[in-house]
């Protein structure tokens, strides 16, 4: 069933997700929305890995393993980022990027 969908459809969706993530990362001021934009970028890369794996090497699972590795790294990155955001919020009572200009302990 997946082979009936052309590869270009996956690439279009992935490209849209990537550039929406880049736009969100560059224009948003809230740290949580910036973190969500980074996650959107990583998920677009996962779509590319799985789609290219399916179309180029249908009997192998390297793309799936790369995607699982990216998901694990993204989960660790999100945990650390949320811990930093909570620390910033406790110190400044705000998570606006422009108001947080120093990272002192």
C-alpha positions as CSV (number, residue, x, y, z in Angstrom):
1,X,0.0,0.0,0.0
2,X,2.9,2.4,0.8
3,X,4.5,1.7,-2.6
4,X,1.4,3.2,-4.3
5,X,2.3,6.6,-3.0
6,X,5.0,8.4,-5.0
7,X,8.2,9.4,-3.3
8,X,7.7,13.0,-4.4
9,X,4.6,13.2,-2.1
10,X,6.7,12.3,0.9
11,X,9.4,14.8,-0.1
12,X,6.9,17.6,-0.5
13,X,5.4,16.9,3.0
14,X,8.9,16.7,4.5
15,X,10.0,19.9,2.8
16,X,7.0,21.8,4.0
17,X,7.5,20.5,7.6
18,X,11.2,21.4,7.5
19,X,10.6,25.0,6.3
20,X,7.7,25.5,8.7
21,X,10.1,24.4,11.4
22,X,12.8,26.8,10.2
23,X,10.3,29.6,10.0
24,X,9.0,28.9,13.5
25,X,12.6,28.7,14.9
26,X,13.6,32.0,13.4
27,X,10.5,34.1,14.1
28,X,9.1,32.9,17.4
29,X,10.0,34.5,20.7
30,X,8.7,31.8,23.1
31,X,11.2,29.1,24.1
32,X,8.5,26.4,24.0
33,X,7.5,27.2,20.4
34,X,11.1,27.2,19.4
35,X,11.5,23.8,20.9
36,X,8.4,22.6,19.0
37,X,9.9,24.0,15.8
38,X,13.1,22.0,16.3
39,X,11.1,18.9,16.9
40,X,9.2,19.6,13.6
41,X,12.5,19.8,11.8
42,X,13.7,16.5,13.2
43,X,10.4,14.8,12.3
44,X,10.8,16.0,8.7
45,X,14.2,14.4,8.6
46,X,12.6,11.1,9.9
47,X,10.1,11.2,7.1
48,X,12.9,11.4,4.6
49,X,14.9,8.6,6.2
50,X,11.9,6.2,6.2
51,X,10.7,7.2,2.7
52,X,14.1,6.8,1.1
53,X,14.7,3.5,2.9
54,X,11.3,2.2,1.6
55,X,11.9,3.2,-2.0
56,X,15.6,2.6,-2.4
57,X,16.2,-0.4,-0.1
58,X,12.8,-2.0,0.6
59,X,14.2,-5.1,2.3
60,X,16.5,-3.3,4.7
61,X,15.8,-1.3,7.8
62,X,18.6,1.2,8.0
63,X,16.3,4.2,7.6
64,X,14.1,3.0,10.4
65,X,17.1,2.6,12.7
66,X,18.3,6.1,11.9
67,X,14.8,7.4,12.6
68,X,14.7,5.6,16.0
69,X,18.1,7.1,16.8
70,X,16.8,10.6,15.9
71,X,13.7,10.1,18.0
72,X,15.9,9.0,21.0
73,X,18.2,12.0,20.6
74,X,15.2,14.3,20.2
75,X,13.6,13.0,23.4
76,X,16.9,13.6,25.3
77,X,17.2,17.1,23.7
78,X,13.6,17.9,24.7
79,X,14.1,16.8,28.3
80,X,17.2,19.0,28.7
81,X,15.6,21.9,26.9
82,X,12.5,21.7,29.1
83,X,14.7,21.6,32.2
84,X,16.5,24.7,31.0
85,X,13.2,26.4,30.2
86,X,11.9,25.7,33.7
87,X,15.1,27.0,35.2
88,X,14.8,30.2,33.1
89,X,11.2,30.6,34.1
90,X,11.9,30.3,37.8
91,X,14.6,32.9,37.5
92,X,13.0,35.5,35.2
93,X,9.2,34.5,35.5
94,X,9.1,34.7,31.7
95,X,10.3,32.5,28.8
96,X,10.5,35.2,26.2
97,X,13.8,34.8,24.2
98,X,14.5,38.5,24.0
99,X,14.3,39.0,27.8
100,X,16.7,36.2,28.6
101,X,20.0,37.6,27.6
102,X,22.3,36.1,30.2
103,X,22.8,32.5,31.3
104,X,24.3,32.9,34.7
105,X,23.9,30.2,37.4
